[in-house]
Amino acid sequence: MFERPDSDLITVAQLSGAALRHARWRDLTRDELAEAVAELRSITRRGDLFAEAAGILRGFGAGTVCEVLDGNAARLLIAAGAEESAIGGWAAEGRRRLERSRLPVPRHGWRGASC
């Protein structure tokens, strides 16, 4: 994996949180969509980070009860300007994270330390 600035990771977390806060189990109204896109664009204008957040949401939600809501959040990120060609790779990363989250935690934690 390549090194990346912590600021990018924080921005992706902010984008994910904002998109999930605006996402609904239904289609948004035109005004709701405009408000969501405006907030996402106020965080950043970087299409690569929109794509990362959208892909991870799609992948992590795949096959779960949150799939529809996560998919709707991803669509908001796409509407805000995600680089759609990069979403598939990040969706694979989201699925990997989902699988990892289902693994049992070793008795002494991931790093061998007591909890």
C-alpha positions in Angstrom: 0.0 0.0 0.0 1.2 3.5 -0.7 1.7 6.3 1.8 -0.9 8.9 1.9 -1.5 12.0 3.9 -3.6 11.7 7.1 -5.6 14.7 5.8 -6.9 12.5 2.9 -8.1 9.8 5.3 -9.8 12.4 7.5 -11.5 13.9 4.4 -12.8 10.5 3.3 -14.2 9.9 6.8 -15.9 13.3 6.7 -17.3 12.6 3.2 -18.6 9.2 4.3 -20.2 10.7 7.4 -21.9 13.6 5.6 -23.2 11.3 2.8 -24.6 8.8 5.3 -26.2 11.7 7.3 -28.0 12.9 4.1 -28.9 9.4 2.7 -32.4 8.1 3.1 -34.2 4.9 2.4 -36.0 6.7 -0.4 -35.0 9.1 -3.2 -34.1 12.6 -2.0 -36.1 15.5 -3.1 -34.4 18.0 -5.5 -33.8 20.4 -2.5 -32.4 17.6 -0.3 -30.1 16.4 -3.1 -28.8 20.0 -3.6 -28.2 20.5 0.1 -26.3 17.2 0.3 -24.1 17.9 -2.7 -23.4 21.4 -1.5 -22.2 20.0 1.9 -20.1 17.3 0.3 -18.5 19.9 -2.0 -17.8 22.2 0.9 -15.6 19.4 2.4 -13.6 18.9 -0.8 -13.8 19.1 -4.6 -11.5 16.1 -5.1 -13.2 13.5 -7.3 -10.7 10.8 -6.2 -11.7 11.2 -2.6 -15.4 11.2 -3.5 -14.8 7.9 -5.4 -12.9 6.4 -2.5 -15.7 7.2 0.0 -18.4 6.0 -2.5 -16.6 2.7 -3.3 -15.9 1.8 0.3 -19.5 2.5 1.3 -20.8 0.3 -1.6 -18.4 -2.5 -0.8 -18.8 -2.4 2.9 -22.6 -2.4 2.6 -22.8 -5.1 -0.1 -25.1 -7.9 1.0 -25.9 -6.4 4.4 -29.0 -4.7 5.7 -27.4 -1.4 5.1 -26.8 -2.0 1.4 -29.6 0.3 0.2 -28.7 3.2 2.5 -25.0 2.8 1.8 -25.7 2.7 -1.9 -27.8 5.9 -1.6 -25.0 7.6 0.2 -22.6 6.5 -2.6 -24.9 8.0 -5.2 -24.7 11.3 -3.3 -20.9 11.2 -3.6 -21.2 10.4 -7.3 -23.6 13.4 -7.7 -21.0 15.5 -6.0 -18.3 14.6 -8.5 -16.8 11.2 -7.8 -14.4 9.8 -10.4 -16.7 6.9 -11.4 -13.9 4.8 -12.9 -12.2 4.6 -9.5 -15.2 3.4 -7.5 -14.9 -0.3 -8.4 -11.5 -0.6 -6.9 -12.5 1.1 -3.7 -15.7 -1.1 -3.6 -13.3 -4.1 -3.6 -11.5 -2.6 -0.6 -14.8 -2.0 1.1 -15.7 -5.7 0.7 -12.3 -6.7 2.0 -12.9 -4.5 5.1 -16.3 -6.0 5.6 -14.9 -9.5 5.5 -12.1 -8.5 7.9 -14.7 -7.0 10.3 -16.4 -10.4 10.5 -13.2 -12.2 11.7 -13.0 -13.1 15.4 -10.7 -10.9 17.3 -7.7 -12.9 18.7 -7.9 -13.4 22.4 -5.0 -11.0 23.0 -6.0 -8.4 20.4 -4.6 -7.8 16.9 -1.2 -6.8 18.2 -0.8 -9.3 21.0 -1.6 -6.7 23.7 -4.3 -7.2 26.3 -7.4 -5.2 25.9 
